């Protein structure tokens, strides 16, 4: 049992040592200079927050044509020999004299790289090896950088940890050297006891030097200002730089936010502690993300190889098809060539037969010697036909086949262009929302298109969410996946809410970018779906209702001509009324309509069903609005008291304008009205319980006017016409289709 516990303890100790060793090795990456790949030696803090050895920085600037002073800032000391001043200085190549002469002749000063004869000082640009960016060091170059003493201390502690048994030897003993027991910050050297007494004799100024533990790296006691050599006491938040008292009073820090270094220390220490605590508490999350990244790396390797294989197979398929096509085309040329050669060889043989020494001529000569008439006729007839053919071919000679193969030429310009344009498919570009066709009614109808040169999309994803200014966090996006076509319906929305929508396309290359967000406001109440009542009440001579009962047009015709004389004398005209085929008895309802801008006078609104029926039975007369200011909002009869709500509420529209009044309970003779442009759609919202009706710009949902109405009984939508005019009700989004509605010969695009 004891042996098992000892083994478990030993295993735990070994695991802890392995973790410590791994941690130390990982930390070593932070302590290595990006230039020399060794531990930092006198690191300088660059403005880009990276670090670099002083010696390395000087050499980098020298390579870029800047001459710097001795990169080691250590003063002369008893140990200030070339070998001990910098451990790496002995093996660094010293610039050749001819290079120095060439740089001096080119116009560079000795430090910090200012050209001779220049009016403005030259700033030094340092190429940071860590972030690969050019860092502006200003006019003073490396002289303006702080020495990172904290990093030096961390490096020294790390060296002592990994070389805990390594002793620091005295730098002044003759061989054999003794182990150092003291160090001197002023001399920047380590001594044994005897050498320390020897180099710090009594009665001299060096005797006042305070001994310190031996070390290989000597640093000043505090951080000093590079420019004034004063201890830094403040921190400039504007410049994000430590400053001394002299820097603080300079003009460059006027109106800057400067705080004591203690405050900056406490704030940064708290931030760093919180950040470190968060990282330490998120180790499981980090491990999970590392595992996810490693899995992504594996998938990347597999998918990359698969993509290479697919491309290779496709190219091989193209090559095979080209090879097959090449064989077919060559076979066609070969067949044509053989056919032509056969015809030409046959023609050659026929011409050779006409030669004197040919067989046909000799045969003909022998036939002419025949004296037997029947035999001669028999043989000569056949021979004569052959000779006639030869004679004809001789007189009208032309080759039996042409030698040109021009009609076998290939035009591969189109194919070459296709092959030149052969590239990896791209994801669709961000769609463009069509704001003219996109709107919100009972549902949201979203319409979009792809840019002109965008790759095609197989399908789209529509995302939407409700915006709520009072909510602390953003609501999650809701999605409609794989939408075919370039439009979509978004259903089940809350009333009187603002929704933000966006869309993106997808093809074989994946999803493209999102479109710009579009914000749409839903109606303030549920949408009421109704039709215009064509059964009773309205004047059929002057009003025409469409077959679908969604549109109406006022066609005054002959009665208007008969009334022309009375119009000029400011007599009365008849008002024509049409109502909806539904009556509202509870809740809130909303509907919208479009009024033809060329309409002379149209009133849209609501009224008590009983009062509207009375109006139907007894036609009302109104004064012509051309000469009478009574063209505002009708709120019922003029003798209606203020306490009793009017039975009617109408918004007056005429000649592309809406007449608005400043009052809330308006009469038809309010002289203080003003006009606003007619929006594309007018929205009407009736709150039956509250007894009020509101009129909106149905595109922006800006409220135009609100008034009270009598809701003691059923209330109907109502529309009035004086003179010519037309309007149509907005259809539900689900039934919306682009079509032409014809009303009495009047065609209008719905």
MINUTOR-368451 format. One record per residue (C-alpha): y negated, x negated, z. Coordinates in Angstrom, 1 decimal. Example, Ala and Ser with C-alpha at 12.3 -4.5 7.8 and 13.67 -1.06 7.14 Angstrom:
// residues 2
4.5 -12.3 7.8 $
1.1 -13.7 7.1 $
// end
This chain:
// residues 750
0.0 0.0 0.0 $
-2.4 -2.9 0.9 $
-1.5 -4.7 -2.3 $
-2.4 -1.5 -4.3 $
-5.8 -1.2 -2.5 $
-6.5 -5.0 -3.1 $
-5.7 -4.6 -6.8 $
-7.9 -1.5 -7.0 $
-10.8 -3.4 -5.3 $
-10.3 -6.4 -7.6 $
-10.3 -4.1 -10.6 $
-13.6 -2.5 -9.5 $
-15.2 -5.9 -8.9 $
-14.1 -7.1 -12.3 $
-15.5 -3.9 -13.9 $
-18.8 -4.3 -12.1 $
-19.0 -7.9 -13.3 $
-18.3 -6.9 -16.8 $
-21.0 -4.2 -16.7 $
-23.5 -6.7 -15.2 $
-22.6 -9.3 -17.8 $
-23.0 -6.7 -20.6 $
-26.3 -5.6 -19.1 $
-27.6 -9.2 -18.9 $
-26.5 -9.8 -22.5 $
-28.3 -6.7 -23.7 $
-31.4 -7.7 -21.8 $
-31.3 -11.1 -23.4 $
-32.3 -9.4 -26.7 $
-35.6 -8.5 -25.2 $
-36.3 -12.1 -24.1 $
-35.8 -13.8 -27.5 $
-38.7 -14.8 -29.7 $
-38.4 -13.1 -33.1 $
-39.6 -16.4 -34.8 $
-37.6 -19.2 -33.2 $
-34.7 -17.0 -31.9 $
-34.9 -18.7 -28.5 $
-36.1 -17.7 -25.1 $
-39.9 -17.1 -24.9 $
-42.0 -20.1 -24.1 $
-45.6 -19.2 -23.1 $
-45.4 -15.8 -24.9 $
-48.6 -14.2 -26.2 $
-49.0 -10.4 -26.2 $
-50.0 -9.3 -29.7 $
-52.2 -6.2 -30.3 $
-49.2 -4.5 -31.8 $
-47.5 -4.7 -28.4 $
-45.0 -7.3 -29.5 $
-44.7 -10.9 -28.2 $
-44.4 -14.3 -29.8 $
-44.3 -17.9 -28.4 $
-47.6 -19.7 -28.5 $
-46.1 -22.6 -30.5 $
-44.4 -20.2 -32.9 $
-47.7 -18.2 -33.4 $
-49.6 -21.4 -34.2 $
-47.0 -22.5 -36.7 $
-47.1 -19.1 -38.4 $
-50.8 -19.3 -38.7 $
-50.6 -22.9 -40.0 $
-48.2 -21.7 -42.7 $
-50.8 -19.1 -43.8 $
-53.6 -21.6 -44.1 $
-55.2 -21.4 -40.6 $
-55.8 -24.6 -38.7 $
-55.3 -24.2 -34.9 $
-55.8 -26.5 -32.0 $
-53.0 -27.9 -30.0 $
-50.8 -24.8 -29.4 $
-49.9 -26.0 -26.0 $
-52.6 -24.9 -23.5 $
-51.2 -27.2 -20.8 $
-53.7 -29.8 -19.5 $
-52.9 -33.5 -19.2 $
-50.6 -34.2 -16.3 $
-48.4 -36.9 -15.1 $
-45.6 -35.3 -17.1 $
-47.6 -34.5 -20.1 $
-45.7 -36.6 -22.5 $
-44.7 -35.3 -26.0 $
-41.2 -34.8 -24.9 $
-41.9 -32.9 -21.7 $
-45.0 -30.9 -22.8 $
-43.0 -28.5 -24.9 $
-39.2 -28.6 -25.2 $
-39.3 -27.6 -28.8 $
-42.3 -29.7 -29.8 $
-40.3 -32.8 -30.3 $
-38.1 -31.3 -33.1 $
-40.9 -29.4 -34.9 $
-42.2 -30.9 -38.1 $
-45.8 -32.1 -37.7 $
-48.0 -31.0 -40.6 $
-48.3 -33.8 -43.2 $
-51.7 -35.5 -43.6 $
-52.0 -34.5 -47.2 $
-51.5 -30.8 -46.3 $
-54.2 -31.1 -43.6 $
-56.6 -32.8 -46.0 $
-55.9 -30.1 -48.6 $
-56.6 -27.3 -46.1 $
-59.8 -29.0 -44.9 $
-61.0 -29.5 -48.5 $
-60.3 -25.8 -49.3 $
-63.1 -24.8 -46.8 $
-61.2 -24.0 -43.5 $
-62.7 -25.1 -40.3 $
-60.7 -26.5 -37.5 $
-60.5 -23.2 -35.5 $
-60.1 -20.3 -35.7 $
-59.8 -20.4 -39.5 $
-63.5 -19.8 -40.5 $
-64.4 -20.9 -44.0 $
-67.3 -23.3 -44.3 $
-70.4 -21.8 -45.8 $
-69.5 -18.2 -45.1 $
-72.2 -15.9 -43.7 $
-69.8 -13.6 -41.9 $
-67.1 -14.9 -39.6 $
-63.6 -14.6 -41.0 $
-61.1 -12.6 -39.0 $
-57.5 -13.9 -38.7 $
-54.6 -11.7 -39.8 $
-51.3 -12.5 -38.1 $
-48.1 -11.3 -39.8 $
-46.0 -9.9 -36.8 $
-42.4 -10.9 -37.4 $
-41.2 -7.9 -35.3 $
-42.9 -4.9 -36.9 $
-43.7 -6.6 -40.3 $
-47.3 -5.7 -40.1 $
-50.5 -7.7 -40.4 $
-52.2 -7.8 -37.0 $
-55.9 -8.4 -36.8 $
-56.6 -11.1 -34.2 $
-60.4 -11.2 -34.7 $
-62.5 -14.2 -35.1 $
-61.1 -16.2 -32.2 $
-57.5 -15.9 -33.4 $
-54.9 -16.8 -30.8 $
-57.7 -17.5 -28.4 $
-58.3 -13.8 -27.9 $
-54.7 -13.1 -26.8 $
-53.5 -12.7 -23.3 $
-50.5 -14.8 -22.0 $
-47.7 -12.5 -21.0 $
-47.0 -13.8 -17.5 $
-44.7 -11.0 -16.6 $
-42.5 -11.7 -19.5 $
-42.4 -15.4 -18.5 $
-41.3 -14.5 -15.0 $
-38.6 -12.2 -16.3 $
-37.4 -15.1 -18.6 $
-37.4 -17.5 -15.7 $
-35.4 -15.1 -13.4 $
-32.9 -14.6 -16.2 $
-32.5 -18.3 -16.7 $
-31.8 -18.7 -13.0 $
-29.3 -15.9 -13.1 $
-27.2 -17.2 -15.9 $
-27.6 -20.9 -14.8 $
-27.5 -20.4 -11.1 $
-25.7 -23.7 -10.5 $
-28.1 -25.7 -12.8 $
-30.3 -28.0 -10.8 $
-33.9 -28.8 -11.7 $
-34.3 -32.6 -12.0 $
-37.4 -34.6 -11.1 $
-39.5 -35.4 -14.1 $
-40.7 -38.8 -12.8 $
-37.6 -40.6 -11.3 $
-36.2 -43.5 -13.2 $
-32.5 -43.1 -14.1 $
-30.6 -41.8 -12.3 $
-32.9 -38.8 -11.7 $
-32.9 -37.0 -8.4 $
-32.9 -33.3 -8.0 $
-36.4 -31.8 -7.8 $
-37.4 -30.3 -4.4 $
-41.1 -29.4 -5.0 $
-43.3 -28.3 -7.8 $
-47.0 -28.5 -8.4 $
-48.8 -25.7 -10.2 $
-51.9 -27.9 -10.7 $
-49.9 -30.8 -12.2 $
-47.4 -28.4 -13.9 $
-44.5 -30.7 -12.9 $
-41.5 -30.8 -10.6 $
-41.0 -33.7 -8.2 $
-38.5 -35.0 -5.7 $
-39.9 -35.8 -2.3 $
-40.7 -39.4 -3.0 $
-42.3 -38.8 -6.3 $
-44.4 -36.0 -4.9 $
-45.8 -38.3 -2.3 $
-46.3 -41.0 -4.9 $
-48.3 -38.8 -7.2 $
-50.2 -37.0 -4.4 $
-51.4 -39.8 -2.2 $
-53.3 -39.1 1.0 $
-57.0 -39.2 0.8 $
-57.2 -38.1 -2.8 $
-58.0 -34.8 -4.4 $
-54.4 -34.3 -5.5 $
-53.3 -34.4 -1.9 $
-54.9 -30.9 -1.7 $
-52.4 -29.5 -4.3 $
-50.1 -26.9 -2.7 $
-46.4 -27.5 -3.3 $
-44.3 -24.7 -4.8 $
-40.6 -24.4 -5.5 $
-39.4 -26.4 -8.4 $
-39.5 -24.7 -11.8 $
-39.4 -25.5 -15.5 $
-42.2 -23.1 -16.3 $
-45.6 -23.2 -14.7 $
-48.0 -20.4 -14.9 $
-51.5 -19.7 -13.6 $
-51.6 -17.7 -10.3 $
-53.3 -14.7 -12.0 $
-54.0 -13.4 -15.5 $
-57.1 -15.0 -16.8 $
-59.5 -13.7 -19.5 $
-58.8 -15.7 -22.7 $
-62.5 -15.8 -23.5 $
-64.3 -16.4 -20.2 $
-61.4 -17.9 -18.2 $
-62.2 -15.4 -15.4 $
-59.7 -13.3 -13.5 $
-59.3 -9.9 -15.0 $
-60.4 -7.1 -12.7 $
-60.7 -4.0 -14.9 $
-59.0 -2.2 -17.7 $
-60.9 -0.7 -20.7 $
-59.1 2.6 -21.6 $
-61.1 2.8 -24.9 $
-60.1 -0.6 -26.1 $
-56.8 -0.6 -24.1 $
-57.4 -4.1 -23.0 $
-57.8 -5.9 -19.7 $
-61.4 -7.2 -19.1 $
-63.1 -9.5 -16.6 $
-66.5 -9.0 -15.0 $
-68.3 -10.8 -17.9 $
-66.4 -8.7 -20.5 $
-67.3 -5.5 -18.7 $
-71.1 -6.1 -19.0 $
-70.9 -7.0 -22.7 $
-72.4 -4.7 -25.3 $
-69.0 -4.2 -27.0 $
-67.8 -2.1 -24.0 $
-70.9 0.0 -23.7 $
-70.0 3.7 -23.0 $
-66.4 2.8 -22.8 $
-64.1 4.2 -20.1 $
-63.4 1.3 -17.8 $
-61.3 1.6 -14.6 $
-60.3 -0.9 -11.9 $
-57.1 -2.7 -12.7 $
-55.5 -1.2 -9.6 $
-55.9 2.3 -10.9 $
-54.5 1.3 -14.3 $
-51.6 -0.4 -12.5 $
-50.8 2.7 -10.4 $
-51.1 5.1 -13.4 $
-48.9 2.9 -15.7 $
-46.4 2.2 -13.0 $
-46.0 5.9 -12.3 $
-45.6 6.6 -16.0 $
-43.1 3.8 -16.5 $
-41.2 4.9 -13.4 $
-40.9 8.5 -14.6 $
-39.9 7.4 -18.1 $
-37.3 5.0 -16.8 $
-36.0 7.7 -14.4 $
-35.7 10.1 -17.3 $
-33.8 7.6 -19.4 $
-31.5 6.8 -16.5 $
-30.9 10.5 -15.8 $
-30.2 11.1 -19.5 $
-27.4 8.6 -19.9 $
-24.8 11.3 -20.7 $
-27.2 12.7 -23.4 $
-27.7 9.2 -24.8 $
-24.0 8.7 -24.9 $
-23.5 12.0 -26.6 $
-26.2 11.2 -29.2 $
-24.6 7.8 -29.8 $
-21.3 9.4 -30.4 $
-23.0 11.8 -32.8 $
-24.7 9.0 -34.6 $
-21.4 7.1 -34.9 $
-19.8 10.2 -36.2 $
-22.7 10.5 -38.7 $
-22.1 6.9 -39.7 $
-18.5 7.6 -40.4 $
-19.3 10.7 -42.4 $
-22.0 8.8 -44.3 $
-19.5 6.1 -45.3 $
-16.9 8.7 -46.3 $
-19.4 10.9 -48.2 $
-21.0 7.9 -49.8 $
-17.7 6.7 -51.1 $
-16.8 10.3 -52.3 $
-20.2 10.5 -54.1 $
-19.5 7.2 -55.8 $
-16.1 8.4 -56.9 $
-17.5 11.7 -58.2 $
-20.2 9.9 -60.2 $
-17.6 7.5 -61.6 $
-15.3 10.3 -62.6 $
-18.2 12.2 -64.2 $
-19.3 9.2 -66.2 $
-15.7 8.5 -67.2 $
-15.4 12.1 -68.3 $
-18.5 11.6 -70.4 $
-17.1 8.4 -71.9 $
-13.8 10.0 -72.6 $
-15.6 12.9 -74.4 $
-17.7 10.5 -76.4 $
-14.6 8.5 -77.3 $
-12.8 11.7 -78.4 $
-15.9 12.8 -80.4 $
-16.1 9.3 -81.9 $
-12.5 9.5 -83.1 $
-13.1 12.9 -84.7 $
-16.2 11.8 -86.5 $
-14.6 8.6 -87.8 $
-11.6 10.6 -88.9 $
-13.9 12.9 -91.0 $
-15.6 9.9 -92.6 $
-12.2 8.3 -93.3 $
-10.9 11.5 -95.0 $
-14.0 11.8 -97.1 $
-13.8 8.2 -98.1 $
-10.2 8.4 -99.2 $
-10.9 11.5 -101.2 $
-13.8 9.8 -103.0 $
-11.8 6.7 -103.7 $
-9.0 8.7 -105.2 $
-11.4 10.4 -107.6 $
-13.1 7.2 -108.6 $
-9.8 5.4 -109.1 $
-8.7 8.3 -111.3 $
-11.9 8.0 -113.3 $
-11.4 4.3 -113.7 $
-7.9 4.9 -115.1 $
-9.2 7.4 -117.6 $
-11.8 4.9 -118.9 $
-9.3 2.1 -119.0 $
-7.2 4.3 -121.3 $
-10.1 4.3 -123.8 $
-10.0 0.6 -124.2 $
-8.5 -0.9 -127.5 $
-5.6 -2.6 -125.9 $
-4.8 0.4 -123.7 $
-1.6 2.3 -124.0 $
-3.2 5.6 -125.1 $
-5.0 4.0 -128.1 $
-1.8 2.3 -129.2 $
0.2 5.4 -128.8 $
-2.4 7.4 -130.9 $
-2.2 4.8 -133.6 $
1.6 5.1 -133.7 $
1.4 8.9 -133.8 $
-0.9 8.7 -136.9 $
2.0 7.0 -138.7 $
4.1 10.1 -138.4 $
4.7 11.8 -141.8 $
6.7 14.8 -140.6 $
4.1 17.5 -140.3 $
5.7 19.7 -137.7 $
6.5 16.7 -135.5 $
3.0 15.3 -135.9 $
1.4 18.6 -134.9 $
3.5 18.9 -131.9 $
2.6 15.4 -130.6 $
-0.9 15.2 -131.9 $
-2.0 18.4 -130.2 $
-1.4 17.1 -126.7 $
-2.8 13.7 -127.5 $
-5.9 15.1 -129.0 $
-6.7 17.0 -125.8 $
-6.5 13.8 -123.8 $
-8.7 12.0 -126.3 $
-11.3 14.8 -126.1 $
-11.5 14.6 -122.3 $
-11.9 10.9 -122.5 $
-14.6 11.3 -125.2 $
-16.5 13.9 -123.1 $
-16.4 11.7 -120.0 $
-17.7 8.8 -122.0 $
-20.6 10.8 -123.5 $
-21.6 12.5 -120.1 $
-20.7 9.7 -117.8 $
-21.3 10.0 -114.1 $
-19.2 8.7 -111.2 $
-16.7 11.3 -109.9 $
-18.0 10.7 -106.4 $
-21.2 9.4 -104.8 $
-21.2 6.2 -102.8 $
-23.7 7.5 -100.3 $
-22.6 8.6 -96.8 $
-26.1 9.7 -95.7 $
-24.9 13.2 -94.8 $
-22.6 11.6 -92.2 $
-25.6 10.3 -90.2 $
-25.8 11.4 -86.6 $
-29.0 12.5 -84.8 $
-28.5 11.5 -81.2 $
-32.1 11.7 -80.1 $
-31.5 14.8 -78.1 $
-28.4 13.3 -76.5 $
-30.1 10.0 -75.8 $
-32.9 12.0 -74.1 $
-30.3 13.8 -72.0 $
-28.6 10.6 -71.1 $
-32.0 9.0 -70.3 $
-32.8 11.9 -68.1 $
-29.4 11.8 -66.5 $
-30.0 11.5 -62.8 $
-28.9 12.9 -59.5 $
-29.8 16.5 -59.0 $
-32.7 17.2 -56.8 $
-33.1 19.9 -54.2 $
-35.5 22.7 -55.1 $
-39.2 22.2 -54.3 $
-41.0 24.3 -51.8 $
-41.3 27.9 -53.1 $
-44.7 29.5 -53.5 $
-45.2 32.8 -51.8 $
-46.6 35.4 -54.2 $
-49.3 36.9 -52.0 $
-50.2 39.6 -54.6 $
-46.8 41.2 -54.4 $
-45.9 40.4 -50.8 $
-46.9 43.0 -48.2 $
-45.8 44.8 -45.0 $
-45.3 48.6 -44.8 $
-42.3 50.2 -43.2 $
-40.6 46.9 -43.9 $
-41.8 43.5 -45.2 $
-41.4 42.9 -48.9 $
-41.5 39.1 -49.5 $
-41.8 37.7 -53.0 $
-41.9 34.1 -54.1 $
-41.4 31.8 -57.0 $
-40.5 28.1 -57.6 $
-43.0 25.6 -58.9 $
-43.0 25.1 -62.7 $
-41.0 21.8 -62.8 $
-38.8 22.4 -59.8 $
-35.0 22.2 -60.1 $
-33.4 25.6 -60.0 $
-32.1 27.1 -56.8 $
-28.8 28.8 -56.4 $
-29.9 30.9 -53.5 $
-32.6 31.0 -50.8 $
-32.9 31.3 -47.0 $
-35.7 33.5 -45.6 $
-36.8 32.8 -42.0 $
-39.2 34.9 -40.0 $
-40.2 35.3 -36.4 $
-42.7 37.4 -34.4 $
-45.8 35.6 -33.1 $
-47.0 36.3 -29.6 $
-50.1 34.6 -28.4 $
-49.3 35.5 -24.8 $
-45.8 34.1 -24.9 $
-45.4 30.6 -23.5 $
-42.8 29.4 -25.9 $
-42.2 30.0 -29.5 $
-39.6 32.6 -30.5 $
-36.6 31.5 -32.4 $
-36.5 31.9 -36.2 $
-34.4 34.7 -37.5 $
-32.7 34.0 -40.8 $
-31.4 35.8 -43.9 $
-28.9 33.5 -45.6 $
-28.0 33.2 -49.3 $
-30.6 35.5 -50.7 $
-30.2 36.0 -54.4 $
-33.3 36.4 -56.6 $
-36.9 35.8 -55.7 $
-37.6 38.6 -53.3 $
-36.2 40.0 -50.0 $
-36.7 42.8 -47.6 $
-37.2 42.1 -43.9 $
-36.1 45.1 -41.8 $
-36.1 46.2 -38.1 $
-39.6 45.0 -37.3 $
-41.8 45.9 -34.4 $
-44.9 47.9 -35.1 $
-48.4 46.5 -34.7 $
-47.1 42.9 -34.7 $
-47.8 39.7 -36.7 $
-44.8 38.0 -38.3 $
-44.7 34.6 -39.8 $
-42.4 34.1 -42.7 $
-41.2 31.1 -44.8 $
-38.5 30.5 -47.4 $
-36.6 27.5 -48.8 $
-34.2 27.1 -51.8 $
-30.8 25.6 -52.0 $
-28.7 24.2 -54.8 $
-25.9 21.6 -55.0 $
-28.2 18.9 -53.7 $
-28.9 20.9 -50.5 $
-31.9 22.7 -49.1 $
-35.4 21.9 -50.2 $
-38.6 22.0 -48.3 $
-40.0 25.2 -46.7 $
-42.8 27.1 -48.3 $
-46.1 27.4 -46.6 $
-46.0 29.9 -43.7 $
-47.4 33.4 -44.5 $
-48.5 35.8 -41.8 $
-48.1 39.5 -42.2 $
-49.3 42.3 -39.9 $
-47.0 45.3 -39.5 $
-48.5 48.9 -39.4 $
-49.8 50.1 -36.0 $
-47.3 52.9 -35.9 $
-44.0 54.0 -37.6 $
-44.5 54.8 -41.2 $
-44.5 58.5 -42.1 $
-42.7 59.3 -45.4 $
-43.9 62.4 -47.1 $
-44.8 63.9 -50.5 $
-47.7 65.9 -51.8 $
-47.1 69.6 -51.5 $
-47.1 71.2 -55.0 $
-46.0 74.7 -54.0 $
-49.1 76.4 -52.9 $
-52.8 76.2 -52.2 $
-54.2 73.6 -54.5 $
-56.1 74.4 -57.7 $
-53.8 73.8 -60.6 $
-56.6 73.9 -63.1 $
-58.3 70.8 -61.6 $
-55.5 68.9 -59.8 $
-52.4 67.4 -61.4 $
-49.5 66.1 -59.2 $
-47.0 63.7 -60.6 $
-43.3 64.7 -60.9 $
-42.3 62.5 -58.0 $
-45.1 64.1 -55.9 $
-46.5 60.7 -54.9 $
-49.7 60.7 -56.9 $
-52.5 63.2 -57.8 $
-55.3 63.2 -60.2 $
-58.4 65.3 -60.3 $
-59.1 66.6 -63.8 $
-62.2 68.9 -63.6 $
-62.3 69.6 -67.4 $
-64.0 72.8 -68.5 $
-65.1 74.0 -65.1 $
-66.9 70.8 -64.5 $
-68.7 71.2 -67.9 $
-69.7 74.7 -67.0 $
-71.1 73.4 -63.7 $
-73.1 70.6 -65.4 $
-76.4 72.6 -65.4 $
-76.0 73.5 -61.7 $
-75.3 69.8 -60.9 $
-78.7 68.8 -62.3 $
-80.3 71.4 -60.1 $
-78.4 70.4 -56.9 $
-76.4 73.5 -56.7 $
-73.0 73.7 -55.1 $
-69.6 72.5 -56.4 $
-66.1 73.4 -55.4 $
-64.0 70.9 -53.4 $
-60.3 70.6 -54.3 $
-57.7 70.0 -51.5 $
-54.1 68.9 -51.5 $
-52.0 68.3 -48.4 $
-48.7 66.6 -47.5 $
-45.5 68.5 -47.2 $
-44.9 67.5 -43.6 $
-46.7 68.5 -40.3 $
-47.0 66.1 -37.4 $
-46.4 67.5 -33.9 $
-45.9 64.4 -31.7 $
-46.1 60.6 -31.5 $
-47.9 58.1 -33.7 $
-47.6 58.1 -37.4 $
-49.0 55.9 -40.2 $
-49.2 56.1 -43.9 $
-51.2 54.4 -46.7 $
-52.6 55.4 -50.1 $
-54.4 53.7 -53.0 $
-57.6 55.3 -54.3 $
-58.7 54.8 -57.9 $
-62.0 52.8 -57.7 $
-63.5 54.8 -60.5 $
-63.1 58.1 -58.5 $
-66.3 60.0 -58.1 $
-65.7 61.3 -54.5 $
-62.4 61.3 -52.6 $
-61.8 62.1 -49.0 $
-58.6 61.0 -47.2 $
-57.6 62.1 -43.7 $
-55.9 64.8 -41.6 $
-56.5 68.3 -40.5 $
-54.9 71.2 -38.5 $
-52.4 73.0 -40.6 $
-53.8 76.4 -39.7 $
-57.3 75.4 -40.7 $
-56.1 73.8 -43.9 $
-54.4 77.1 -44.9 $
-57.6 79.0 -44.3 $
-59.3 76.5 -46.5 $
-56.8 77.2 -49.2 $
-57.4 80.9 -49.0 $
-61.2 80.6 -49.0 $
-62.4 77.8 -51.3 $
-65.2 75.8 -49.7 $
-68.4 74.7 -51.4 $
-70.1 71.4 -50.8 $
-73.5 70.1 -51.9 $
-73.3 67.7 -54.8 $
-73.3 64.1 -53.3 $
-75.4 62.8 -56.1 $
-78.5 64.4 -54.6 $
-77.5 65.1 -51.0 $
-76.8 62.5 -48.3 $
-73.9 64.7 -47.1 $
-71.3 62.3 -48.4 $
-70.2 60.7 -45.2 $
-67.3 61.3 -42.8 $
-66.4 65.0 -42.4 $
-65.5 65.8 -38.9 $
-65.3 69.6 -39.2 $
-67.8 72.3 -39.2 $
-71.4 71.5 -38.3 $
-71.5 74.0 -35.4 $
-68.7 72.2 -33.7 $
-69.6 71.2 -30.1 $
-69.3 67.7 -28.9 $
-66.7 68.6 -26.3 $
-64.3 70.2 -28.8 $
-62.6 67.8 -31.2 $
-63.1 68.7 -34.9 $
-60.2 70.3 -36.8 $
-60.6 67.8 -39.7 $
-61.2 64.0 -39.9 $
-61.8 62.5 -43.4 $
-62.9 59.1 -44.7 $
-65.2 59.4 -47.7 $
-64.7 57.2 -50.7 $
-66.7 57.1 -53.9 $
-67.2 54.8 -56.8 $
-65.3 51.9 -55.3 $
-67.1 52.1 -51.9 $
-66.4 53.5 -48.4 $
-69.1 55.3 -46.5 $
-69.0 54.2 -42.8 $
-71.2 55.5 -40.0 $
-72.2 53.8 -36.7 $
-71.1 56.7 -34.5 $
-67.6 57.4 -33.4 $
-67.8 61.2 -33.5 $
-69.5 61.6 -36.8 $
-71.0 64.5 -38.6 $
-71.2 64.9 -42.3 $
-75.0 64.5 -42.2 $
-75.3 61.2 -40.5 $
-78.1 59.3 -42.3 $
-77.3 55.9 -40.7 $
-74.2 55.2 -42.7 $
-73.4 52.0 -44.6 $
-71.0 51.2 -47.4 $
-68.2 48.7 -47.6 $
-66.0 47.7 -50.6 $
-62.9 49.8 -51.2 $
-59.8 47.8 -50.2 $
-56.6 47.9 -52.4 $
-55.0 50.3 -49.9 $
-56.3 52.6 -47.2 $
-54.2 53.1 -44.0 $
-54.3 56.2 -41.8 $
-52.9 56.2 -38.3 $
-52.7 59.5 -36.3 $
-52.1 59.4 -32.5 $
-51.1 63.0 -31.8 $
-51.0 62.7 -28.0 $
-54.4 60.9 -27.8 $
-55.9 63.3 -30.4 $
-57.5 60.6 -32.6 $
-57.1 59.2 -36.1 $
-57.9 55.6 -37.2 $
-58.5 54.3 -40.7 $
-57.5 50.8 -41.7 $
-57.8 48.3 -44.5 $
-54.0 48.4 -45.2 $
-53.9 44.8 -46.5 $
-55.6 43.0 -43.6 $
-55.1 45.8 -41.1 $
-58.8 45.6 -40.2 $
-59.9 48.9 -38.5 $
-62.6 50.7 -40.6 $
-63.3 53.8 -38.5 $
-61.9 55.9 -35.7 $
-62.6 59.4 -34.6 $
-61.1 62.3 -32.6 $
-59.3 65.3 -34.2 $
-58.0 68.6 -32.8 $
-54.2 68.3 -32.2 $
-53.7 71.6 -30.6 $
-51.3 72.5 -33.4 $
-49.4 70.8 -36.3 $
-51.5 68.3 -38.2 $
-51.0 67.5 -41.9 $
-52.2 64.6 -44.1 $
-54.9 65.9 -46.4 $
-56.8 64.7 -49.5 $
-60.0 66.1 -51.0 $
-61.5 65.6 -54.5 $
-65.0 66.3 -55.8 $
-65.2 65.5 -59.4 $
-62.8 63.1 -61.2 $
-60.6 60.8 -59.2 $
-57.0 59.8 -58.5 $
-54.9 58.4 -55.7 $
-51.2 57.7 -55.0 $
-49.2 57.3 -51.8 $
-47.7 54.0 -51.0 $
-43.9 54.2 -51.3 $
-41.5 52.8 -48.8 $
-40.6 49.2 -49.4 $
-36.9 49.9 -49.9 $
-37.8 52.3 -52.8 $
-40.6 50.2 -54.2 $
-40.2 49.4 -57.9 $
-42.7 48.4 -60.4 $
-43.1 51.3 -62.8 $
-45.8 53.4 -64.5 $
-46.7 56.8 -63.0 $
-48.3 59.2 -65.5 $
-50.4 62.0 -64.2 $
-51.9 64.3 -66.8 $
-52.1 61.6 -69.5 $
-53.5 59.1 -66.9 $
-51.2 56.0 -66.7 $
-51.4 53.8 -63.7 $
-49.2 50.8 -62.7 $
-47.7 51.6 -59.3 $
// end
